[in-house]
Amino acid sequence: MVALDKPSTVLVVESYDDLREALAALLVLEGYTVLSVPSSTQALDVLSRLQDIPSLVLLSLMLRNPEDQRFLTRLRNLGLTTRLPVLALTADPDLQAAPPGTVCLLGKPVRTEVLLAAVDRYRTRH
């Protein structure tokens, strides 16, 4: 288990229920507090109601999904991208580089140790 300096909250945004639940369970086992939603629209709603922003957003991203693009644009417009890192996961073969507003892009399927290392590396420690 990773020794966290402070409890960190990760917001998981994944449309596939089984994958979202598996990601959440994995992160909880590693000591993270996890919030999870099936869409980036719901993620914006959650973010607007939270008193403290999460340490990281783990976003399942599709290049052709306008909702995901609006989510990233909205975070940039709110000035959150400097304080709220977005780690993108994708199975989209057309997405080859981390889009603006994200700190990293990992391809699906992703190995557990690669995912956990990226979450630890990019999460904010506030």
Buried (B, 14 or more C-beta within 10 A) or exposed (E): EEEBEEEBBBBBBBBEEEBBEBBBEBBEEBEBBBBBBBBBBBBBEBBEEEEEBBBBBBBBBBEEBEBBBEBBEBBBEEEBBEEBBBBBBBEBEEBEEBBEBBBBBBBBEBEEEEBBEBBBEBBEEE
